[in-house]
Amino acid sequence: MIKRIVGALLRRVFGRRAVPLHLAVYDPATHRAVPLQMDIYDPATQVVVPTGMSIYDADVFGRYDLASQVIVPKSEGERRTGNLDVLMEQAQRYRRHGRIQPDSERYAQTLPFLVAGSGVLLDACTPRPRDDVRDCAERLGYTYRAADLNGDGQRVDKQDLTNMTYPDASVAAVLSVDTLEHIPQWKVAVTEIYRVLQDEGLFVVHVPCYYFDKSVSEPIREGVDPWDHVVYFSARDLMAALDLAGFVVLRAVMNLDYGAVVLMAVKCVSIKQAST
């Protein structure tokens, strides 16, 4: 009966081609929500998101995130017009079938944020350095250096981004492309990047982003994500972490259509001191 009711609601929202809904047994040990008065989710306020879909229409439903198994209730913030997470759902729905397909190649998104400089540019972390990235860094005047947890110690420095061996203020720029989402202590990595950067050092970071307006990121249970991500990033959460670490965030590009954010930040001690 409940399943028929929810199916009817979905057809009203999405039309006849509604995504099949699979109701699940409520388990308070894993779902971390106030126990319901029934053994399935309440279709009036909650919904189970099918595998591969991160959000329903937030104007109608709350969200159930399969990755973290947290029931996310509806809120005024999620219902308001212009909410970035609602816009993301629309953009990604368009991208699946639309004619206009903006470039989503990750280095194409990040390299334009590098500016001319000198000193070491750290590509952190990558076990397989790309020649085009090295060429771009060297054209801009940097000495290119790649680092990775599994580096060979020769072509690629062997470095743990949460505990790097580089001295304080020894790096002119850091490029981090699709790395932080693999690090459980990613906020520690942000503070380490800040430590090794020189004053007015540049930090350009690209991460896959599952939320934009949500104030916090979501941890991912081990073995759930096919790319071994450990966090579903919120753009706001990442920007807040950079701010707290001491960075001045200069630019934020939110790629709603494929779920990624690019941040350009600078370490500038004098500006942060003047702001406190």
Contacts in CASP RR format, 6 or more apart in sequence:
PFRMAT RR
TARGET T0000
AUTHOR 0000-0000-0000
METHOD contacts of the structure
MODEL  1
MIKRIVGALLRRVFGRRAVPLHLAVYDPATHRAVPLQMDIYDPATQVVVP
TGMSIYDADVFGRYDLASQVIVPKSEGERRTGNLDVLMEQAQRYRRHGRI
QPDSERYAQTLPFLVAGSGVLLDACTPRPRDDVRDCAERLGYTYRAADLN
GDGQRVDKQDLTNMTYPDASVAAVLSVDTLEHIPQWKVAVTEIYRVLQDE
GLFVVHVPCYYFDKSVSEPIREGVDPWDHVVYFSARDLMAALDLAGFVVL
RAVMNLDYGAVVLMAVKCVSIKQAST
2 23 0 8 1.000
2 38 0 8 1.000
2 40 0 8 1.000
2 43 0 8 1.000
3 21 0 8 1.000
3 23 0 8 1.000
5 43 0 8 1.000
6 21 0 8 1.000
6 23 0 8 1.000
6 43 0 8 1.000
6 47 0 8 1.000
7 18 0 8 1.000
7 21 0 8 1.000
9 43 0 8 1.000
9 60 0 8 1.000
10 18 0 8 1.000
10 19 0 8 1.000
10 21 0 8 1.000
11 18 0 8 1.000
13 56 0 8 1.000
13 57 0 8 1.000
13 60 0 8 1.000
13 61 0 8 1.000
14 57 0 8 1.000
19 50 0 8 1.000
19 53 0 8 1.000
20 50 0 8 1.000
21 47 0 8 1.000
21 48 0 8 1.000
21 50 0 8 1.000
22 48 0 8 1.000
22 50 0 8 1.000
23 40 0 8 1.000
23 41 0 8 1.000
23 48 0 8 1.000
24 40 0 8 1.000
24 41 0 8 1.000
24 48 0 8 1.000
25 39 0 8 1.000
25 40 0 8 1.000
26 35 0 8 1.000
26 36 0 8 1.000
26 38 0 8 1.000
26 39 0 8 1.000
26 40 0 8 1.000
26 41 0 8 1.000
28 35 0 8 1.000
30 69 0 8 1.000
31 69 0 8 1.000
31 70 0 8 1.000
31 71 0 8 1.000
32 69 0 8 1.000
32 70 0 8 1.000
32 71 0 8 1.000
33 70 0 8 1.000
33 71 0 8 1.000
36 42 0 8 1.000
41 47 0 8 1.000
41 48 0 8 1.000
41 64 0 8 1.000
41 71 0 8 1.000
45 62 0 8 1.000
45 73 0 8 1.000
45 74 0 8 1.000
46 61 0 8 1.000
46 62 0 8 1.000
46 64 0 8 1.000
46 71 0 8 1.000
46 73 0 8 1.000
47 56 0 8 1.000
47 61 0 8 1.000
47 62 0 8 1.000
47 63 0 8 1.000
47 64 0 8 1.000
48 64 0 8 1.000
49 55 0 8 1.000
49 56 0 8 1.000
49 63 0 8 1.000
49 64 0 8 1.000
49 65 0 8 1.000
49 66 0 8 1.000
51 66 0 8 1.000
52 66 0 8 1.000
54 63 0 8 1.000
54 65 0 8 1.000
54 89 0 8 1.000
54 210 0 8 1.000
55 63 0 8 1.000
55 85 0 8 1.000
55 88 0 8 1.000
55 89 0 8 1.000
56 62 0 8 1.000
56 63 0 8 1.000
56 89 0 8 1.000
57 86 0 8 1.000
57 89 0 8 1.000
58 74 0 8 1.000
58 78 0 8 1.000
58 79 0 8 1.000
58 83 0 8 1.000
58 85 0 8 1.000
58 86 0 8 1.000
58 89 0 8 1.000
59 79 0 8 1.000
59 86 0 8 1.000
61 74 0 8 1.000
62 72 0 8 1.000
62 73 0 8 1.000
62 74 0 8 1.000
62 78 0 8 1.000
63 72 0 8 1.000
63 78 0 8 1.000
64 70 0 8 1.000
64 71 0 8 1.000
64 72 0 8 1.000
65 72 0 8 1.000
65 218 0 8 1.000
65 232 0 8 1.000
66 224 0 8 1.000
67 210 0 8 1.000
67 218 0 8 1.000
67 220 0 8 1.000
67 221 0 8 1.000
67 224 0 8 1.000
67 225 0 8 1.000
67 232 0 8 1.000
68 218 0 8 1.000
68 219 0 8 1.000
68 220 0 8 1.000
68 221 0 8 1.000
68 232 0 8 1.000
69 221 0 8 1.000
70 218 0 8 1.000
77 83 0 8 1.000
77 213 0 8 1.000
78 85 0 8 1.000
78 86 0 8 1.000
78 213 0 8 1.000
83 213 0 8 1.000
84 212 0 8 1.000
84 213 0 8 1.000
84 235 0 8 1.000
84 254 0 8 1.000
84 256 0 8 1.000
85 211 0 8 1.000
85 212 0 8 1.000
85 213 0 8 1.000
85 214 0 8 1.000
87 212 0 8 1.000
87 256 0 8 1.000
88 212 0 8 1.000
88 256 0 8 1.000
88 259 0 8 1.000
91 256 0 8 1.000
91 257 0 8 1.000
92 256 0 8 1.000
92 257 0 8 1.000
92 258 0 8 1.000
92 259 0 8 1.000
94 257 0 8 1.000
95 101 0 8 1.000
95 257 0 8 1.000
95 258 0 8 1.000
102 255 0 8 1.000
102 257 0 8 1.000
103 109 0 8 1.000
104 255 0 8 1.000
104 257 0 8 1.000
104 258 0 8 1.000
104 260 0 8 1.000
106 177 0 8 1.000
106 178 0 8 1.000
106 206 0 8 1.000
106 260 0 8 1.000
107 130 0 8 1.000
107 132 0 8 1.000
107 133 0 8 1.000
107 177 0 8 1.000
109 206 0 8 1.000
109 253 0 8 1.000
109 255 0 8 1.000
109 260 0 8 1.000
109 262 0 8 1.000
110 175 0 8 1.000
110 177 0 8 1.000
110 204 0 8 1.000
110 206 0 8 1.000
110 262 0 8 1.000
111 133 0 8 1.000
111 136 0 8 1.000
113 202 0 8 1.000
113 204 0 8 1.000
113 251 0 8 1.000
113 262 0 8 1.000
113 264 0 8 1.000
114 121 0 8 1.000
114 136 0 8 1.000
114 137 0 8 1.000
114 140 0 8 1.000
114 173 0 8 1.000
114 175 0 8 1.000
114 202 0 8 1.000
114 204 0 8 1.000
115 140 0 8 1.000
115 202 0 8 1.000
116 140 0 8 1.000
116 141 0 8 1.000
117 140 0 8 1.000
117 141 0 8 1.000
117 142 0 8 1.000
117 172 0 8 1.000
117 173 0 8 1.000
118 141 0 8 1.000
118 142 0 8 1.000
118 172 0 8 1.000
119 141 0 8 1.000
119 142 0 8 1.000
119 143 0 8 1.000
119 171 0 8 1.000
119 172 0 8 1.000
119 173 0 8 1.000
120 142 0 8 1.000
120 143 0 8 1.000
120 145 0 8 1.000
120 170 0 8 1.000
120 171 0 8 1.000
120 172 0 8 1.000
120 173 0 8 1.000
121 137 0 8 1.000
121 140 0 8 1.000
121 142 0 8 1.000
121 143 0 8 1.000
121 144 0 8 1.000
121 145 0 8 1.000
121 171 0 8 1.000
121 172 0 8 1.000
121 173 0 8 1.000
121 174 0 8 1.000
121 175 0 8 1.000
122 145 0 8 1.000
122 146 0 8 1.000
122 147 0 8 1.000
122 166 0 8 1.000
122 171 0 8 1.000
122 173 0 8 1.000
122 174 0 8 1.000
122 175 0 8 1.000
122 196 0 8 1.000
123 129 0 8 1.000
123 133 0 8 1.000
123 137 0 8 1.000
123 144 0 8 1.000
123 145 0 8 1.000
123 146 0 8 1.000
123 147 0 8 1.000
123 175 0 8 1.000
123 177 0 8 1.000
124 146 0 8 1.000
124 147 0 8 1.000
124 148 0 8 1.000
124 159 0 8 1.000
124 161 0 8 1.000
124 174 0 8 1.000
124 175 0 8 1.000
124 176 0 8 1.000
124 179 0 8 1.000
124 193 0 8 1.000
125 147 0 8 1.000
125 148 0 8 1.000
125 149 0 8 1.000
125 159 0 8 1.000
125 161 0 8 1.000
125 176 0 8 1.000
125 179 0 8 1.000
126 146 0 8 1.000
126 147 0 8 1.000
126 148 0 8 1.000
126 156 0 8 1.000
126 177 0 8 1.000
126 179 0 8 1.000
127 148 0 8 1.000
127 150 0 8 1.000
127 151 0 8 1.000
127 156 0 8 1.000
129 144 0 8 1.000
129 146 0 8 1.000
129 155 0 8 1.000
129 156 0 8 1.000
133 144 0 8 1.000
133 175 0 8 1.000
134 144 0 8 1.000
137 143 0 8 1.000
137 144 0 8 1.000
137 175 0 8 1.000
138 144 0 8 1.000
142 172 0 8 1.000
142 173 0 8 1.000
145 157 0 8 1.000
146 155 0 8 1.000
146 156 0 8 1.000
146 157 0 8 1.000
147 156 0 8 1.000
147 157 0 8 1.000
147 158 0 8 1.000
147 159 0 8 1.000
147 161 0 8 1.000
147 164 0 8 1.000
148 156 0 8 1.000
148 157 0 8 1.000
148 158 0 8 1.000
148 159 0 8 1.000
149 158 0 8 1.000
149 159 0 8 1.000
149 160 0 8 1.000
149 161 0 8 1.000
150 158 0 8 1.000
151 157 0 8 1.000
151 158 0 8 1.000
151 159 0 8 1.000
152 158 0 8 1.000
159 165 0 8 1.000
159 166 0 8 1.000
161 176 0 8 1.000
161 179 0 8 1.000
161 183 0 8 1.000
161 189 0 8 1.000
161 192 0 8 1.000
161 193 0 8 1.000
162 183 0 8 1.000
162 185 0 8 1.000
162 188 0 8 1.000
162 189 0 8 1.000
162 192 0 8 1.000
163 192 0 8 1.000
164 192 0 8 1.000
164 195 0 8 1.000
164 196 0 8 1.000
166 196 0 8 1.000
167 196 0 8 1.000
168 195 0 8 1.000
168 196 0 8 1.000
169 195 0 8 1.000
169 196 0 8 1.000
169 197 0 8 1.000
169 198 0 8 1.000
169 199 0 8 1.000
170 196 0 8 1.000
170 198 0 8 1.000
171 196 0 8 1.000
171 197 0 8 1.000
171 198 0 8 1.000
171 201 0 8 1.000
172 197 0 8 1.000
172 198 0 8 1.000
172 201 0 8 1.000
172 202 0 8 1.000
173 197 0 8 1.000
173 201 0 8 1.000
173 202 0 8 1.000
173 203 0 8 1.000
173 204 0 8 1.000
174 193 0 8 1.000
174 196 0 8 1.000
174 197 0 8 1.000
174 202 0 8 1.000
174 203 0 8 1.000
174 204 0 8 1.000
175 204 0 8 1.000
176 193 0 8 1.000
176 203 0 8 1.000
176 204 0 8 1.000
176 205 0 8 1.000
176 206 0 8 1.000
177 205 0 8 1.000
177 206 0 8 1.000
178 206 0 8 1.000
178 207 0 8 1.000
178 208 0 8 1.000
179 189 0 8 1.000
179 207 0 8 1.000
180 186 0 8 1.000
180 189 0 8 1.000
180 190 0 8 1.000
180 205 0 8 1.000
180 207 0 8 1.000
180 231 0 8 1.000
180 233 0 8 1.000
180 238 0 8 1.000
181 207 0 8 1.000
181 208 0 8 1.000
181 229 0 8 1.000
181 230 0 8 1.000
181 231 0 8 1.000
181 233 0 8 1.000
182 228 0 8 1.000
182 229 0 8 1.000
182 230 0 8 1.000
183 189 0 8 1.000
183 230 0 8 1.000
184 230 0 8 1.000
184 231 0 8 1.000
186 231 0 8 1.000
186 241 0 8 1.000
187 241 0 8 1.000
187 245 0 8 1.000
190 241 0 8 1.000
190 242 0 8 1.000
190 245 0 8 1.000
190 247 0 8 1.000
191 245 0 8 1.000
193 203 0 8 1.000
193 245 0 8 1.000
194 203 0 8 1.000
194 245 0 8 1.000
194 246 0 8 1.000
194 247 0 8 1.000
194 267 0 8 1.000
197 203 0 8 1.000
197 267 0 8 1.000
198 267 0 8 1.000
199 267 0 8 1.000
199 268 0 8 1.000
199 269 0 8 1.000
200 266 0 8 1.000
200 267 0 8 1.000
200 268 0 8 1.000
201 266 0 8 1.000
201 267 0 8 1.000
202 264 0 8 1.000
202 265 0 8 1.000
202 266 0 8 1.000
203 242 0 8 1.000
203 247 0 8 1.000
203 263 0 8 1.000
203 264 0 8 1.000
203 265 0 8 1.000
203 266 0 8 1.000
203 267 0 8 1.000
204 262 0 8 1.000
204 263 0 8 1.000
204 264 0 8 1.000
204 265 0 8 1.000
205 238 0 8 1.000
205 242 0 8 1.000
205 262 0 8 1.000
205 263 0 8 1.000
205 265 0 8 1.000
206 260 0 8 1.000
206 261 0 8 1.000
206 262 0 8 1.000
207 233 0 8 1.000
207 238 0 8 1.000
207 260 0 8 1.000
207 261 0 8 1.000
208 229 0 8 1.000
208 233 0 8 1.000
208 259 0 8 1.000
208 260 0 8 1.000
209 233 0 8 1.000
209 234 0 8 1.000
209 235 0 8 1.000
209 238 0 8 1.000
209 254 0 8 1.000
209 255 0 8 1.000
209 259 0 8 1.000
209 260 0 8 1.000
209 261 0 8 1.000
210 218 0 8 1.000
210 232 0 8 1.000
210 233 0 8 1.000
210 234 0 8 1.000
210 259 0 8 1.000
211 217 0 8 1.000
211 218 0 8 1.000
211 232 0 8 1.000
211 233 0 8 1.000
211 234 0 8 1.000
211 235 0 8 1.000
211 236 0 8 1.000
211 237 0 8 1.000
212 234 0 8 1.000
212 235 0 8 1.000
212 236 0 8 1.000
212 254 0 8 1.000
212 256 0 8 1.000
212 261 0 8 1.000
213 234 0 8 1.000
213 236 0 8 1.000
214 234 0 8 1.000
214 236 0 8 1.000
214 237 0 8 1.000
215 234 0 8 1.000
215 236 0 8 1.000
215 237 0 8 1.000
215 240 0 8 1.000
216 234 0 8 1.000
216 237 0 8 1.000
217 231 0 8 1.000
217 232 0 8 1.000
217 233 0 8 1.000
217 234 0 8 1.000
217 237 0 8 1.000
217 238 0 8 1.000
218 231 0 8 1.000
218 232 0 8 1.000
218 234 0 8 1.000
219 230 0 8 1.000
219 231 0 8 1.000
219 232 0 8 1.000
220 229 0 8 1.000
220 230 0 8 1.000
220 231 0 8 1.000
220 232 0 8 1.000
222 230 0 8 1.000
233 261 0 8 1.000
235 252 0 8 1.000
235 254 0 8 1.000
235 261 0 8 1.000
238 261 0 8 1.000
238 263 0 8 1.000
239 249 0 8 1.000
239 252 0 8 1.000
239 263 0 8 1.000
242 249 0 8 1.000
242 263 0 8 1.000
242 265 0 8 1.000
243 249 0 8 1.000
246 267 0 8 1.000
246 272 0 8 1.000
247 265 0 8 1.000
247 266 0 8 1.000
247 267 0 8 1.000
248 265 0 8 1.000
248 266 0 8 1.000
248 267 0 8 1.000
248 268 0 8 1.000
248 271 0 8 1.000
248 272 0 8 1.000
249 263 0 8 1.000
249 264 0 8 1.000
249 265 0 8 1.000
250 264 0 8 1.000
250 265 0 8 1.000
250 266 0 8 1.000
251 262 0 8 1.000
251 263 0 8 1.000
251 264 0 8 1.000
252 261 0 8 1.000
252 262 0 8 1.000
252 263 0 8 1.000
252 264 0 8 1.000
253 261 0 8 1.000
253 262 0 8 1.000
253 263 0 8 1.000
254 261 0 8 1.000
255 261 0 8 1.000
255 262 0 8 1.000
END
